[in-house]
Amino acid sequence: MTNSRQTAEDGVLVRFWSLDHHRAEEVHWAASVWSKLVFAVEGTLQAESSERLWILPCSRALWVAAGETHRMKSLGKAKVRTLYFAPGFEMSRERGPMDVSPLLRELILETCRSGPLMAGEKCHEALAELLRQEIEQATSVQIGVPMPRTDWLHAWASAFLAYPLESPRFDYSRRTLERRISEETGLSLGRWCQHARTVVGFRVLSSGQTVSEAAAEAGYATPGSFIHAFRLCFGVTPGKFKTAA
């Protein structure tokens, strides 16, 4: 992978980090006093906090507030562009994925070309203000699945997401599993598994495979049942979502 990173310095409003992944791999960030916007101009990312797992195609970005931590990995080749906003650069937005408009996409790319954006330079200040407005106005999206917080249940959920065709083993009764999933995610066990399977299917679609292949790997009996579940979870069919991404 290749990368270009700007370090913090006096007068910087926005700095950037450009990183190209040539295969599926982890993306590592430490918690920072800078808030950040993570965007794959090409490819798909998977991000996970302690409470949720998200899928981020190239039409979505992830906003992470200062001090928050998360895990992320590329799902194959990806060109990742991350913008860091200086402490004091106030942004009224909670962590989570957002739609990336054509204008926001170009603003991100321009910042990576001409940054870091410096206070006192009119063009840089104007670009930073446009970024603020576009980020604050962007539509929030939840392409993903809520993750339980308890260690054993989180491990069970992670195993299910990795191998949905196999039922993960656990040392608790099914009734306990159903109750705890509902308490910690707000979804019934069946509904959570459906969301998880659609996430698995979308990961498969992101790698370039067909709807039929995605349905099979996600554990659906037919492509039609996968398409129906996908539409219920995300409001569009897999084909339309993939085209939009």
C-alpha positions as CSV (number, residue, x, y, z in Angstrom):
1,M,0.0,0.0,0.0
2,T,1.0,3.6,-0.5
3,N,0.2,6.6,1.6
4,S,0.7,10.3,2.1
5,R,0.1,11.8,5.5
6,Q,0.1,15.4,6.9
7,T,1.0,15.9,10.6
8,A,-0.6,18.4,12.9
9,E,0.9,21.9,13.1
10,D,-0.1,25.4,14.1
11,G,-2.6,27.0,11.8
12,V,-3.8,23.8,10.1
13,L,-7.6,23.6,9.7
14,V,-7.8,20.3,7.8
15,R,-5.1,17.8,7.0
16,F,-5.3,14.6,5.0
17,W,-4.1,11.0,4.7
18,S,-4.2,9.3,1.3
19,L,-3.8,5.5,1.3
20,D,-4.2,3.0,-1.5
21,H,-4.8,-0.6,-0.6
22,H,-3.9,-3.2,-3.2
23,R,-5.7,-6.1,-1.4
24,A,-8.1,-6.7,1.5
25,E,-6.3,-5.6,4.7
26,E,-6.8,-3.8,8.0
27,V,-6.7,0.0,8.3
28,H,-5.3,1.1,11.6
29,W,-6.0,4.4,13.4
30,A,-5.3,5.4,17.0
31,A,-7.8,7.7,18.8
32,S,-7.1,11.3,18.0
33,V,-8.0,14.8,19.2
34,W,-8.8,15.5,15.5
35,S,-12.2,14.4,14.2
36,K,-12.1,12.7,10.8
37,L,-14.0,11.8,7.6
38,V,-13.0,8.4,6.0
39,F,-13.9,7.9,2.4
40,A,-13.0,5.3,-0.2
41,V,-13.0,7.0,-3.6
42,E,-12.7,3.5,-5.1
43,G,-13.5,0.2,-3.4
44,T,-15.5,-0.7,-0.3
45,L,-14.6,-0.5,3.4
46,Q,-15.9,-2.2,6.5
47,A,-15.9,-0.2,9.7
48,E,-16.7,-1.5,13.2
49,S,-17.2,0.3,16.5
50,S,-18.1,-1.3,19.8
51,E,-21.8,-1.0,18.9
52,R,-22.2,-1.4,15.1
53,L,-20.6,-2.8,12.0
54,W,-21.0,-0.7,8.8
55,I,-20.4,-1.3,5.1
56,L,-19.1,1.7,3.2
57,P,-19.1,1.5,-0.6
58,C,-17.6,4.4,-2.6
59,S,-20.8,6.5,-2.3
60,R,-20.6,6.5,1.5
61,A,-18.2,8.1,4.1
62,L,-17.7,7.6,7.8
63,W,-17.6,10.5,10.2
64,V,-15.6,9.8,13.4
65,A,-15.6,12.4,16.2
66,A,-12.5,13.3,18.1
67,G,-11.5,10.7,20.7
68,E,-13.6,7.9,19.2
69,T,-12.0,4.6,18.2
70,H,-13.0,2.2,15.5
71,R,-11.7,-0.8,13.5
72,M,-11.7,-0.7,9.7
73,K,-10.6,-2.9,6.8
74,S,-10.7,-2.7,3.0
75,L,-12.7,-5.3,1.2
76,G,-10.3,-5.8,-1.6
77,K,-8.6,-3.0,-3.5
78,A,-9.5,0.5,-2.2
79,K,-8.3,4.1,-2.5
80,V,-8.9,5.6,0.9
81,R,-8.9,9.4,1.5
82,T,-9.2,10.6,5.1
83,L,-9.6,14.2,6.2
84,Y,-8.7,15.3,9.7
85,F,-10.3,18.4,11.2
86,A,-8.4,20.4,13.8
87,P,-9.5,20.7,17.4
88,G,-11.7,23.7,17.6
89,F,-13.0,23.2,14.1
90,E,-16.5,22.5,15.3
91,M,-18.7,20.1,13.5
92,S,-22.3,19.3,14.5
93,R,-22.4,15.6,13.5
94,E,-22.5,12.3,15.3
95,R,-20.4,9.3,14.3
96,G,-21.7,7.2,11.5
97,P,-22.0,6.8,7.7
98,M,-23.2,9.4,5.4
99,D,-24.1,9.8,1.7
100,V,-21.3,11.5,-0.3
101,S,-22.7,14.0,-2.8
102,P,-20.8,14.7,-6.0
103,L,-19.7,18.1,-4.5
104,L,-18.5,16.5,-1.3
105,R,-16.5,14.0,-3.2
106,E,-14.8,16.7,-5.2
107,L,-14.1,18.7,-2.1
108,I,-12.4,15.7,-0.4
109,L,-10.3,15.1,-3.5
110,E,-9.3,18.7,-3.8
111,T,-8.3,18.9,-0.2
112,C,-6.1,15.9,-0.7
113,R,-4.5,17.6,-3.7
114,S,-4.0,21.1,-2.2
115,G,-4.0,20.5,1.5
116,P,-3.3,20.9,4.3
117,L,-5.9,23.7,4.5
118,M,-4.4,26.6,6.5
119,A,-6.0,29.3,8.5
120,G,-5.3,32.8,7.1
121,E,-5.4,31.6,3.5
122,K,-8.8,32.7,2.0
123,C,-9.1,29.9,-0.5
124,H,-8.2,27.3,2.1
125,E,-10.7,28.8,4.6
126,A,-13.4,28.9,2.0
127,L,-12.8,25.2,1.1
128,A,-12.8,24.2,4.8
129,E,-16.2,26.0,5.2
130,L,-17.6,24.3,2.2
131,L,-16.5,20.9,3.6
132,R,-18.2,21.8,6.9
133,Q,-21.5,22.6,5.2
134,E,-21.5,19.5,3.0
135,I,-20.6,17.2,5.9
136,E,-23.2,18.7,8.3
137,Q,-25.9,18.5,5.7
138,A,-25.2,15.0,4.4
139,T,-27.8,12.4,4.8
140,S,-27.1,9.8,7.4
141,V,-27.3,6.1,6.3
142,Q,-27.1,2.9,8.3
143,I,-25.8,0.2,5.9
144,G,-24.8,-2.4,8.5
145,V,-25.8,-4.2,11.6
146,P,-25.8,-3.4,15.3
147,M,-23.3,-5.3,17.3
148,P,-23.8,-6.6,20.9
149,R,-21.4,-5.3,23.6
150,T,-21.0,-8.3,25.9
151,D,-17.8,-10.2,25.1
152,W,-19.3,-13.6,24.5
153,L,-22.2,-12.3,22.5
154,H,-20.0,-10.0,20.4
155,A,-17.8,-13.0,19.6
156,W,-20.8,-15.0,18.6
157,A,-22.0,-12.2,16.3
158,S,-18.6,-11.8,14.7
159,A,-18.4,-15.6,14.1
160,F,-21.8,-15.5,12.4
161,L,-20.8,-12.6,10.2
162,A,-17.6,-14.5,9.2
163,Y,-19.4,-17.8,8.5
164,P,-23.2,-17.3,8.1
165,L,-23.6,-20.9,6.7
166,E,-22.5,-22.3,10.0
167,S,-24.2,-21.8,13.4
168,P,-21.5,-20.5,15.9
169,R,-21.2,-22.6,19.0
170,F,-21.9,-21.0,22.4
171,D,-22.3,-22.1,26.0
172,Y,-25.7,-20.5,26.5
173,S,-29.3,-21.6,25.8
174,R,-31.0,-20.3,22.7
175,R,-33.5,-18.5,24.9
176,T,-30.6,-16.6,26.5
177,L,-29.2,-15.8,23.1
178,E,-32.5,-14.4,21.9
179,R,-33.0,-12.3,25.0
180,R,-29.5,-10.8,25.1
181,I,-29.5,-10.1,21.3
182,S,-32.8,-8.2,21.7
183,E,-31.6,-6.3,24.8
184,E,-28.2,-5.2,23.3
185,T,-29.2,-4.6,19.6
186,G,-32.9,-3.8,19.6
187,L,-33.5,-6.5,17.1
188,S,-35.0,-10.0,17.5
189,L,-32.5,-12.9,16.9
190,G,-34.2,-13.6,13.5
191,R,-34.2,-10.0,12.5
192,W,-30.5,-9.6,13.5
193,C,-29.5,-12.6,11.5
194,Q,-31.3,-11.3,8.5
195,H,-29.5,-8.0,8.7
196,A,-26.2,-9.8,9.2
197,R,-26.8,-12.0,6.2
198,T,-27.6,-9.0,4.0
199,V,-24.3,-7.4,5.1
200,V,-22.4,-10.6,4.2
201,G,-24.2,-10.6,0.8
202,F,-23.3,-6.9,0.2
203,R,-19.6,-7.7,1.0
204,V,-19.7,-10.4,-1.6
205,L,-21.3,-8.0,-4.1
206,S,-18.6,-5.5,-3.4
207,S,-15.9,-8.0,-4.4
208,G,-17.5,-8.1,-7.9
209,Q,-19.5,-11.3,-7.6
210,T,-23.1,-11.8,-8.8
211,V,-26.3,-11.5,-6.8
212,S,-26.7,-15.3,-7.0
213,E,-23.2,-15.8,-5.6
214,A,-23.9,-13.3,-2.8
215,A,-27.2,-15.0,-1.9
216,A,-25.4,-18.4,-1.7
217,E,-22.6,-17.2,0.5
218,A,-24.9,-15.3,2.8
219,G,-27.0,-18.4,3.3
220,Y,-30.1,-17.6,1.4
221,A,-31.9,-20.4,-0.4
222,T,-32.6,-18.4,-3.6
223,P,-31.4,-15.1,-5.1
224,G,-35.0,-13.9,-4.8
225,S,-35.1,-14.3,-1.0
226,F,-31.8,-12.4,-0.7
227,I,-33.2,-9.6,-2.9
228,H,-36.3,-9.4,-0.8
229,A,-34.4,-9.3,2.5
230,F,-32.0,-6.7,1.1
231,R,-34.8,-4.5,0.0
232,L,-36.4,-4.8,3.5
233,C,-33.1,-3.8,5.2
234,F,-31.9,-1.1,2.8
235,G,-34.9,0.1,0.8
236,V,-33.4,-0.8,-2.6
237,T,-32.6,-4.0,-4.5
238,P,-28.9,-5.2,-4.5
239,G,-28.6,-4.4,-8.1
240,K,-29.7,-0.8,-7.7
241,F,-27.6,-0.3,-4.6
242,K,-24.5,-1.7,-6.3
243,T,-25.1,0.6,-9.3
244,A,-25.5,3.6,-7.0
245,A,-22.3,2.7,-5.2
